Amino acid sequence: MAKSFRELLIWQKGIQLSVLVYQLSKSFPRGDLYGLTSQMRRAAVSIPSNIAEGCGRLNTKEYRQFLGIARGSNFELQTHLVIAKELGFGDSGQLGSAEGLSHKIGKIIFATIGTLESSSTVDH
């Protein structure tokens, strides 16, 4: 495991995605500030936040649990991105970039959870 959550590629990508979502949602209609905009931002920020919190936990089981929460937030964000696209909100290029990065993060989270599960079954 990394010495710091900041060294984790998955956390770094989560930060990139959060910044991208904030930039993307700046162009959403003003009237939506407390709707989809807020939901997207919260879901995006939740991804690296839960990865960091899980990394700070004392055991692998808790870390896996927080990766699962980050995975759920990532799926939630993917849903918000689809809704934004359907509503014609935001720049299509930024939406595409956010979707691509979100899918990449999802794959890394899934692989990390799998690795942690494999290592915990060897330990027991």
Order of alpha helices (4+ residues) and beta strands (2+ residues): alpha-alpha-alpha-alpha
